[in-house]
Structure formats: structure tokens, C-alpha cells
Amino acid sequence: MLRWLQFGDLHACEGDDWESLRRFERLVSEANQGFAERVQFAVLPGDNANHATPEQFERVGEVARRLHVPLHVLPGDHDFEAGHLEDFRRHLAPQSLPRVETIGETQCLFLDIVSAGSGGPDFRLGQAQTAWLHQTLGQARPGARSLVFMHAFPGDLREGCEEVAALLARCGVAYVGTGHTHYNDLLNDGHVIYGATRSTGEIEEGPPGLSVSALDGDVVSWRFKTLDSGWPFVLVTSPSDWRLATDFTSRTQIPEAAIPVRAEIFGASNEVVVTARLDGERDLTLSRDGDGVWCGRFGEVADGRHVLTVTATEADGSTDTDTVEVLVRNARERPKRGPALALGRDVHSLRSWPSHGIPGGRLGPNANGQKW
């Protein structure tokens, strides 16, 4: 299991009296409190400094260094406002891009889609980085799942969208993490899950927070935690919610006859009690396995859609619940994948998933909001 956090675009700026930076400080504190022992890394997806000044980068870097998990920082169009990334690298992110790291057993790729452009939202990978992406993904072992992080969806690229999105779909990329939209969004193009995390500065919709994700085998899970929403925090990591299923032949994404349940409980004490409920009528107490993942199993489950909830309850009464909708398909021929259309584009947006932090207004530069 691989677990990670993603912060939103900071847009750190003296123009708002550094309000977004103060929010980032609080989010880093929350991450250290409840997530640091269970997640492997975190990501800042770009637009870290609102106007690419050395002071803005330096201040973001000072806060980022307080995080107790490895942090990978990407550039966005606002970070490139000066026409270069020298201050970005000097004060915030000295590691070169593009870059690939194996984290746990998963290949994670971090991309720069601003340097090849002319500034502003002129997003491009460029010829050299595109060739690197082909080579790196092509060298992955057969059946391996990869993660990719970039500032925006492939559909926002000024050139190469079709090539890049088709490559991600073909080479077993499970998830692509982005920023840029200013709102929480999830896309499922039938091959890859794309997740954008709400900005921390210049928010147009909802409170600030961070997204919490996991790759559990071939199952992607994603949920947004708002700032100061309390603990514990529950994330069902398997089976897949039907909205995030990309392979209907997979028995972990689409279970058969029984539903094995796996969940992460963050920020909990040793006295926490974790239970699962299926369709509001079947109850199960989960237990920890050797890796600290909470597990259980519902047997003899009929075909169709089922509502699965996992609840963590502390001795003081504090509680949290994650709910997913699971498709079960018992032994018979499974549906075949149709032709791929509009890969990597936000036509595949889930639009609304309030319980996971997606209210559906899509207020931001990609859809219905202002053009920052």
C-alpha cells in the first residue's frame, strides 16, 4: 500500500497578508500530527509563489521544511511568472525535473509542464521531457502501477495532450495528481484516475484542506480533509468505489461473491474501535493486520451496487466515517472495455462527490470560476 498527501496551490503572496501561507502552516502541523506515521510522501502541485518572487519562494520553503514526510514540489504557471525557475529551485525545490523515484514498490514520476512554454497557462512537456516520459514508463516492469504528478491535467496542455494521455493509459499509470483548477476534482477516463486538490490560496469553493490518497494493489482511493476537521480520519482503501474503478475484470476493484474490506485510520489512538456496515444492515468489526491496515470481510454478497461505510470511534466519542459504493459482480462474463475517448480531459469529471470533498460547483479557472 502506498499513501500520500497532496496540498493545493498555495499562491503565497504579501497581497493577502500571507494568509495562504498561514493556512499552509496549519496544514503542515495537521499533517505532522495525524499523517506522518502512515503516509510515504506529500506533494505541492505548483503555483506555490503567486508572483515568483524570491521572498515568496523563501517563505514557502521555510514552512515546507517543517513537514515530517518527504515533500515533492512541482512548478506551476505562477512559479514561472519571472520567465525562469531559478528562484523556485534556489529557495524551494532544488531537485531537477523531470524526476522518477521508486517509493515503496511504486514508480512515481514528477513533471515540469511550465518551462517548455512561454509563460502563463501555456502548459507543455516539450520534446525532451516527452521522450523521457515514453522511456521511463516504457521501462516499468509488466503489470506495475505508476503514479504521475504534474501541475495540470493533460487536457490543459497546449500541445501533446492526446499523446501524453494515451501513454499514461497504455503504460499502467494508476493515478495522476494535479493542481491548477482551484477546486477539488476527480476524473476517470476509464484507464487513469486524475485528482486535482483545492487551492490553499485564492479559494473559490469550500474550506482549505488537503487530499489523502492511497494505491492499494490496483485500487485508488481519494478523500479530502478540511483544515481543523478533527481526528480520526478514515480512508477506505479497498475495494474500489465504482466511480474510481478503471478495470471491471479486476476482482479487487469489482469484487466477486464477497467484499474484503481494507481501511486506513489516521490520527487515531490505540483505543480506537473500527467497524464496517454494508447496506445499512450488516455489521462487522475490523481488526488490524501486520501492516496496521484495518481489515474484515463480508461474505455472500449479491450482484449489484452496495453501500459500504467504515467508522472509527474513539473512547471520547470522536468519530469519522468514510463511505464508498461498491459494485459486486459474481462469476460470469464481465463487461469489455469500450473504445477510449477524450483521455485525460475533464469531460470525465465525477462532477460531485460531497462526502469526499467535491461539492460540484467547480469554481475555478478550469470551469465556472474566475481566470486567475
N, C-alpha and C positions, 0 to 999 in steps of 0.2 A: 504494500500500500504506500502510495506517495501522497503527501498532504502539503498544501501550500496556501499562503495568504496573498491576496492582491489588494493593494491600496489603489485609490483612484488618483486621477490627475490632481496635483497639488495647486498649480497656478500660484505659487508662493510669490507674494508681492507686497511692497510697502503701501500700495494703493488702498488695500483693505486693512491697513494697520497690522499686517501679518496674521490676519485671522485664520487663514487656511493652515498656516504653519503651526499655530496653537492647536488646531484640530489634529494635525498630524502628530504633534507631541502626545496628545491624549490617546490617539490610536496606537502609537508605538508602546505607550505604557500598558494599554489593554492587551496588546499582542504579547508583551513580555509576561504579563500576569497569567493569561489563560491559554496561550497557544504555543509558547516557546518550547515546551517539553514534547509536543506531539507533531509539530509541523517541521518539514525539512528545509523550507526556504520561503522567501517572500519576494514580491515584485512591485516595483514602481514603474508604471507603464508609459511614462513620458509626460510632457507638459509639466515638468517639475518646477521650473522657474518661469514665471509668467512673461518676463521680458528678457530673459537670457543674460542678466547682469551678473557679474562676479559675486556681488553681495547676496543675491537671491540663491545662487548655487551654493555658496558657502554656508548660508543659514540652513538650507535643506540638508546639506551634508552633515552638519553638526547634530541635527536631530536624528538623521538616519543611522548614524554610528551608535546610537543608544539601543538599537534593536538587537535582541539577543539571538536572532536567527540570521543565516546568510541572506543578504538582500541583493537582488539583481535589478539594476536601474537602466531603463531604456530612455532614449531621447524622443521627444515629440516636436511638433512644429514650433511651439513656443520656445523650446530649448534651443532651436536653430534660428531664432529671430535675429541674432547678430550675424548670420551668414556662415557661422562655423560652430564647432563643438569643443573648442579648446578650453573654455572656462567650465563647461559641463564635465569634461574629463579631469581637469585640474582639481576641481573642488568637490566633485560628487561621484563620478563613475570612471575611474582610471582604466578599467579593463576594456580591452579592444572589442569591437563588434564588427561583423557577426561573431558569435561565440557558441560553442556547444559544450555542455557539461553532462556527464552521466551522474545523476543524482539517484541514489539507491540503485535500481536496475533500469531506470528510465532515462532516455536521451532527451535532454532539454535544450532547445535552441533559442537564442536571444538575438533579435534582428534590429537593424537600424534602417528605417524607411524614410528618413528625412535628408540624410547627407547627399543622396543622389538627386534630390530635387532642387528647385530654385528658391525654396522658402515658402512659408505659409503651408496650406494643406496640399502641397504638390508632392504627394507621397509616391515614392518609387524605391524598388530594391536596387535597381541598376544591374548592369550586365554581370559584373564580377560577383556580386552577392547572390544573384540568381543562380549562377553557375555553382557557387559554393553550396547553396541550398540543395540543388539537384544532387551534388556529390555526397553531401553529408547524409541526407535522407536515404539516398540510394545505397549507402554502406551499412545501414541499420540491419541487424540480423532479422531473418524472416519471422514474421509474426510479432515482432516487437512493437510496442506502442511508444510514440514520442509526444512531447509537448512542445509548442512553439509560442513565443511571446513577441509581440510587435505592437506598435502604437495604435494601429487602426486595423479594421477588417480588410481582407483582400479587395472587397468591393470598393474601398476608398482609394485604391491605388490608381494613379493616373495612367499607368501602363502596366501590363503584365498580370492583371487580375486573373484571367482565365488560366494562364499557365501556372501561376502560383497556387491557386485554389485547387486545380486538378492535381498538382503534385502533392499537396497536403492530403488530399483524399486518397490518392493512389498509394502513398507510402506509409499508411498506418498511423497518421497523426491523430491522436485521440481528442486533443483539446488545443485551442489557440486562445491565449489571454491577451486582451487589448484594453486600451483606454479610449480617449478621444471623444466618445459620444456624450459625456457628461451625465448619462443616465445608465442604470443597470439594464443590461440586455443579454439575452442568450439566443444564439442561432443554432439550428440543427439542419444542416443541408443534406442529411441522410448519410453522411460519411464522417464529418467532423463536427464537434461542438465548439462554438465560439462564444466567449464570455467577455463582456465589457463591464467594468466596475465603475459605479457612480463617482464623479469627481469629488474631491475633498474641498476644492475651491471653485467658485463660480457654479455652485449647485443650482439647478433649476427645478429639481423634483426630489423631494424627500430629504431625510436627515443624512448626515455623513456617516460613514462606516467603512467596512472592508468586506471583501468577499472571501469565503473559506471554501476550498475545493479539495477534492481527492480523486485519485485514479486508483481504483480497487480492482485489480485484474484488468478487464476491459470496460469497467463501469465508471463513468464520470459523474461526480456529484458536485453541486454548487449551491451555496446559500449565503445570503448577505446578513452580516451582523451590524446593527446600528450602534453608534457610539453610546457607551454607558447603558446598554440594554441589559446588563447583568449577566450572571452566571447561574447554572451551567449553560453550555451551548451544545446542541445536538446536531449531528450531521449523519443522516443515513447514507452509507457508502455502497451498499449493495442489498437488493437488486436495484436496477435502474428504474428511475421514474420513466414512464412511457414517453414523456416529452424529450428525454435525453437519450433514448435508445437509437443506435445507429446500425445495429446488426440484429435482425429478427431471427437469425439462426443461432445466436448466442444464448446458451442456457443460463448465463449469469445476468444478461440484460433482460431476457424474456424467459422466466423460469418455466419449468415443466413439472406439474403434479405437486410440487412443494415449493415453499418460499423460504430459503435460507436468508436470515436477516443479519446484517453487519452494520454497526454504527460506531462513530467516534463521539465521545463525550468530552468536551473541552472545559477546562476551568472547574472541574468537579473535585470534591473531597473523596476520601476513601470510603465514606459512609453513603455515597450516592446509591440510589436504587434505580435500575433501568428496566423499563417494561415496554412491551410492544403490544399493539392491538391491531387486529385485522378486521376490516369492515365493521368496526364498532361493536363486535360481539365476541371475538375470540381473543383471549389474553395470554400473554407469555412473559415470563421473567427472563431477561437476558443475563448472561454471565460473561466474564472476561476470558479471552483466550490468552495464550502465551505472549502475544504482542500487545496486550492491553486493549484489543478491539472487543466491543460488546457484541455477543453473538447469540443466536437462537434459531429455531426452525418451526415454521408452520407446515404441517403435512396435509395431504389430501385436499388440495386447493383446486377448485373448478376453473375451467377456462374463463377468460374474460378479464375485466379490469377490477382491481381490488385496491382499497384504500388502506395503506399501512402507516401507522403512527408509532414513533418511538419517543418515549418520555423519560426524562431524567429528573428525579426528585431528591432534593437534599433533606437532611434532618430538620433544617429550619423552615422547610416548606417551599423554598425557592425551587422553581421548576422551569423546564423548557421542553418543547415538543417539535419534532420535525415530521412532516407528513409527505409521503410520496404516493403516487398512483402507479401500481404495478400491473403489467399485462402478464397473464399466465396463458400459455398455450401448450396443451398436452400432446402426447405423441401422435402426430400426423404431419403431413407436409406443411412446411412453413412458407409464408409468402416470399416471393422472389423480389429482389431489388429492382425497381424501375430505373429508367434512364436518369442520369444526373443532369440537373438543370440549375443554372444560376448559382454554381458553387461559390461559397464564401461571401455571398451577398445578403444584405439584411432583409430581403424578401422572405427569408426563412426565420425571421424573428419569432420567438414564442409570444411576443407582444405583452402578455400579462401573466404573472405568477406571484400574486401578492404575498403568499405565505413564505416565499423565498426571496422577497425583497424587490420584486419587479411590479410596480403598481400599474404600468401600462400607458402612462401619459407620453412617454418617450420625448420628454422635453430636453432638448439639447441640440448641438449643431448638426447631427445627422438626420433629424426628423422634424419635430414640431417646435423647436426652441429657437433661441437667438443664435446668430452666427458670430461666435466669439472671434 
